[in-house]
Amino acid sequence: MSQAVTENEEAPIEPTGQVRIVYLGPVEPHWDIQPVWGDEAFVQEFIDRISARLVLLPPHDPQFRRNRERVNRDGIREGLSVEWDLGFPEESGEESPSA
């Protein structure tokens, strides 16, 4: 029997870096994207690309949810771990921070 990985299965990729995305609040800029570890140039290129997806979106904007998933998929595809700090517990079902 063959142990080949099929097209639909992806082998887990060990992260080569990490970024932390922090919600700063309702006044622009909304986001601070910080490199945590990894190759500095590679991580900065990723930060530059994902900044465009988040620049005008607060967490309560419907487009934010879609763009957040895109950022997470981009991170996985590029071997980067993405950590989010929205300033409120996400599992509670809240969609926006209490002010």
BAFI-3210 file (N, C-alpha, C; in Angstrom, 3 decimals, decimal comma, padded with zeros to 6 digits):
// residues 99
n [1|2|3|4|5|6|7|8|9|10|11|12|13|14|15|16|17|18|19|20|21|22|23|24|25|26|27|28|29|30|31|32|33|34|35|36|37|38|39|40|41|42|43|44|45|46|47|48|49|50|51|52|53|54|55|56|57|58|59|60|61|62|63|64|65|66|67|68|69|70|71|72|73|74|75|76|77|78|79|80|81|82|83|84|85|86|87|88|89|90|91|92|93|94|95|96|97|98|99]
n.u [000,835|000,404|001,777|001,341|000,644|-002,468|-003,935|-005,864|-005,148|-003,026|000,255|001,173|002,692|005,574|005,747|007,597|007,882|006,279|003,508|001,871|-001,284|-002,815|-005,701|-006,262|-008,273|-011,287|-010,523|-008,730|-005,265|-006,561|-005,192|-002,263|000,410|002,664|005,925|006,891|008,692|011,100|012,399|013,343|012,987|011,280|009,018|008,300|007,532|005,208|003,667|003,364|001,740|-000,623|-001,492|-002,873|-005,272|-006,484|-006,500|-008,648|-010,620|-012,542|-013,083|-015,854|-016,906|-018,510|-016,895|-014,476|-014,396|-014,223|-011,813|-010,066|-010,029|-008,805|-006,274|-005,387|-005,302|-003,384|-001,166|-000,826|-000,281|002,155|003,712|003,650|002,814|-000,125|-001,241|-003,996|-005,123|-007,827|-008,801|-011,013|-012,923|-013,230|-014,690|-017,017|-018,966|-019,200|-019,116|-017,934|-015,670|-016,286|-016,860]
n.v [-001,192|002,248|005,153|007,707|011,215|012,590|014,936|016,486|016,344|017,996|018,059|018,778|021,887|023,027|025,983|028,832|031,277|033,982|036,194|038,804|040,132|042,967|044,500|047,897|049,669|051,701|053,990|054,998|054,213|050,892|048,556|046,910|045,322|042,995|041,667|038,548|036,341|034,853|034,951|038,164|039,814|038,218|037,934|040,628|041,220|039,683|040,981|043,497|042,792|041,735|043,901|045,543|044,168|044,663|047,356|049,369|048,123|047,522|045,076|044,553|044,908|043,388|042,533|042,115|039,542|037,806|038,704|038,183|035,376|034,975|036,100|034,297|031,906|032,677|032,933|030,252|029,041|030,251|029,373|030,673|031,471|032,917|035,135|036,464|039,342|040,627|042,080|041,318|038,528|035,945|033,568|034,065|034,962|037,605|040,278|042,702|044,867|045,881|049,207]
n.w [000,000|-000,696|000,828|000,002|-000,037|-000,669|-003,062|-001,751|000,880|003,123|004,224|007,549|008,147|009,655|011,498|010,337|011,310|013,158|013,550|015,320|015,676|016,705|017,908|018,017|018,608|018,078|016,663|013,824|013,222|013,107|013,647|014,886|013,664|014,543|014,266|015,605|015,698|013,468|010,063|009,421|007,067|005,481|007,164|007,377|004,740|004,584|006,545|005,322|003,143|004,381|005,806|004,067|003,825|006,243|006,903|007,018|008,466|011,268|013,920|014,071|011,566|008,806|006,639|007,842|009,049|006,843|005,702|007,791|007,841|005,373|005,868|007,838|006,296|004,389|006,087|006,950|004,482|003,905|005,921|008,387|011,717|012,946|015,295|017,011|018,727|019,820|021,868|023,253|024,486|022,178|022,050|023,405|021,752|021,248|018,952|018,763|020,531|023,900|024,776]
ca.u [000,000|001,159|001,573|001,403|-000,319|-003,332|-003,999|-006,732|-004,492|-001,800|001,091|001,321|003,933|006,102|005,876|008,938|007,809|004,996|003,113|000,802|-002,129|-003,482|-006,709|-005,924|-009,472|-012,143|-009,920|-007,722|-005,256|-007,212|-004,376|-000,813|000,878|003,994|006,664|007,254|009,948|011,252|013,229|012,822|012,538|010,139|007,880|007,892|006,792|003,879|002,977|003,003|000,613|-001,864|-001,921|-003,865|-006,557|-007,042|-006,272|-009,832|-011,655|-012,623|-013,561|-017,306|-017,257|-018,710|-015,768|-013,350|-014,399|-013,697|-010,400|-009,308|-009,823|-007,802|-004,973|-005,007|-004,917|-002,102|-000,137|-000,608|000,355|003,536|004,430|003,713|001,771|-000,778|-001,915|-004,900|-005,521|-008,894|-009,134|-012,215|-012,967|-013,924|-015,597|-018,254|-019,921|-019,179|-018,538|-017,176|-015,219|-017,112|-016,096]
ca.v [000,000|003,486|006,150|009,009|012,230|012,960|016,365|017,142|016,326|018,762|017,703|019,943|022,636|023,628|027,431|029,394|032,603|034,307|037,589|039,062|041,205|043,537|045,535|049,083|050,392|052,191|055,090|054,519|052,863|049,898|047,354|046,917|043,995|042,905|040,419|037,912|035,657|034,387|035,760|039,523|040,282|037,400|038,300|041,999|041,150|039,176|042,074|044,506|042,284|041,601|045,229|046,031|043,497|045,068|048,773|050,154|047,250|047,153|043,692|044,391|045,040|042,056|042,175|041,705|038,089|037,182|039,045|037,480|034,010|035,048|036,313|033,019|030,969|033,143|032,580|028,808|028,752|030,743|028,789|031,611|031,382|034,212|035,258|037,621|039,908|041,567|042,852|040,770|037,069|035,593|032,445|034,499|035,325|039,050|040,633|043,940|045,111|046,825|050,444]
ca.w [000,000|-000,808|001,879|-000,656|000,393|-001,783|-003,332|-000,778|002,181|003,185|005,351|008,424|007,950|010,881|011,279|010,206|011,904|013,769|013,673|016,286|015,174|017,873|017,645|018,800|019,000|016,999|015,918|012,903|012,650|013,943|013,839|015,020|013,266|015,118|014,055|016,873|015,412|012,089|009,184|009,485|005,745|005,067|008,005|007,029|003,473|004,935|007,255|004,323|002,345|005,141|006,258|003,102|004,092|007,529|007,175|007,349|008,998|012,679|014,045|013,926|010,155|008,208|005,771|008,675|009,254|005,620|005,544|008,834|007,357|004,300|006,511|008,456|005,223|003,839|007,056|006,869|003,193|003,912|007,044|009,502|012,732|013,107|016,588|017,037|020,017|019,495|023,053|023,871|024,296|020,943|022,217|024,040|020,730|021,017|017,651|018,873|021,887|024,659|024,968]
c.u [000,873|000,794|001,581|000,311|-001,149|-003,357|-004,814|-006,125|-003,225|-001,022|001,245|002,693|004,345|006,298|007,331|008,997|006,440|004,780|001,971|000,043|-002,987|-004,460|-006,439|-007,142|-010,187|-011,559|-008,788|-006,337|-005,847|-006,266|-002,902|-000,359|002,359|004,673|007,056|008,590|009,935|012,153|012,609|012,264|011,289|008,883|007,391|007,133|005,364|003,058|002,518|001,790|-000,684|-002,364|-002,997|-005,236|-007,249|-007,131|-007,514|-010,924|-011,558|-013,229|-015,063|-017,783|-017,419|-017,547|-014,574|-013,279|-013,822|-012,201|-009,529|-009,033|-008,786|-006,405|-004,492|-004,567|-003,584|-000,957|000,201|000,150|001,829|004,341|004,594|002,540|001,209|-001,560|-002,740|-005,177|-006,540|-009,326|-010,419|-012,239|-013,813|-014,932|-016,916|-019,317|-019,991|-018,570|-017,753|-016,771|-016,163|-016,273|-016,598]
c.v [001,247|004,448|007,562|009,934|012,624|014,469|017,118|017,194|017,158|018,310|018,942|020,581|023,244|025,123|027,877|030,804|032,837|035,809|037,670|040,278|041,693|044,613|046,704|049,877|050,980|053,334|054,540|054,981|051,857|048,792|047,674|045,494|043,908|041,592|039,853|037,191|035,186|035,314|037,144|040,022|039,533|037,786|039,705|042,039|040,666|040,273|043,136|044,064|042,228|042,927|045,791|045,401|044,052|046,573|049,552|049,355|047,052|045,751|043,517|044,545|043,645|041,601|041,679|040,195|037,375|037,459|038,361|036,043|033,980|035,225|035,008|032,004|031,371|032,768|031,104|028,459|029,164|030,220|029,733|031,388|032,795|034,200|036,547|038,040|040,997|042,387|042,412|039,273|036,699|034,484|032,831|034,876|036,823|039,319|041,914|044,151|046,075|048,042|051,190]
c.w [000,000|000,317|001,299|-000,133|-000,818|-001,943|-002,296|000,613|002,099|004,406|006,230|008,229|009,281|010,631|011,221|010,774|012,497|013,749|014,671|015,792|016,334|017,429|018,585|019,254|017,804|016,173|015,064|013,322|013,637|014,391|014,017|014,716|013,625|014,730|015,420|016,719|013,964|011,308|009,030|008,143|005,287|005,843|007,648|005,701|003,715|005,614|006,270|003,507|003,153|005,685|005,344|003,336|005,338|007,746|007,612|008,048|010,507|012,784|013,869|012,486|009,554|007,314|006,586|008,815|008,034|005,462|006,597|008,402|006,237|004,870|007,144|007,410|004,602|004,778|006,997|005,602|003,196|005,100|008,220|010,443|012,926|014,413|016,572|018,473|019,720|020,699|023,729|023,612|023,093|021,137|022,875|023,043|020,494|019,658|017,715|020,320|022,593|024,967|026,159]
res [m|s|q|a|v|t|e|n|e|e|a|p|i|e|p|t|g|q|v|r|i|v|y|l|g|p|v|e|p|h|w|d|i|q|p|v|w|g|d|e|a|f|v|q|e|f|i|d|r|i|s|a|r|l|v|l|l|p|p|h|d|p|q|f|r|r|n|r|e|r|v|n|r|d|g|i|r|e|g|l|s|v|e|w|d|l|g|f|p|e|e|s|g|e|e|s|p|s|a]
***
